[in-house]
Amino acid sequence: MGGKDHNSINIVLTSNERAMFIHLLEKRMEIYPDAMDINRVAKITGYSRTTILRRVQNGDMFAVMMNDEYALSKASVIEFFASDKAFRIYNKSKWHEKAIRWFVKEMYK
């Protein structure tokens, strides 16, 4: 995480582009279960457990409490990472930046 290149992606998606990016994220995450705990989401996305927990507590990602642990909806995680708010994250994780860069490359090749 961090580094000079992480803030270089500064784009705003149209609704059509956002739908296409969501589709890309769905493909990238199809091997994961529909509900995941915070630790798994953190491991997949490259963000810290604290960051994912904060996103849940802020309402950025939907989760329910099960057995004293949050269970996050994969769809909610995908929706967040395709949101304008996620695109404005200054220090994106390598996973997040790679997904965006691949999408941009595919869109404009």
Residue pairs with C-beta under 8 A, 6 or more apart in sequence:
1 46
1 47
1 91
1 92
1 93
1 94
2 91
3 91
5 97
6 90
6 91
6 92
6 97
7 90
7 91
7 92
9 87
9 92
9 97
9 100
9 101
9 104
10 87
11 87
11 100
11 104
12 84
12 87
13 21
13 82
13 84
13 87
17 107
18 82
20 103
20 107
21 82
21 99
21 100
21 103
22 78
22 79
22 82
24 99
24 102
24 103
24 106
25 78
25 81
25 82
25 99
26 78
28 99
29 44
29 74
29 77
29 78
32 40
32 44
32 74
33 74
34 73
34 74
34 75
35 71
35 72
35 73
35 74
36 44
36 71
36 72
36 74
36 77
37 69
37 70
37 71
37 72
38 49
38 52
38 53
38 56
38 63
38 69
38 70
38 72
39 49
41 47
41 52
41 61
41 72
41 77
42 48
42 49
42 51
42 52
44 95
45 52
45 77
45 81
45 93
45 95
45 96
46 93
46 94
46 95
46 96
47 93
47 96
52 61
52 72
53 70
55 61
55 80
56 62
56 63
56 70
56 72
60 80
60 83
60 85
61 72
61 73
61 76
61 77
61 79
61 80
62 72
62 73
62 76
63 70
63 71
63 72
63 73
63 76
64 70
64 71
65 71
80 86
81 96
81 99
86 96
87 100
89 96
92 100
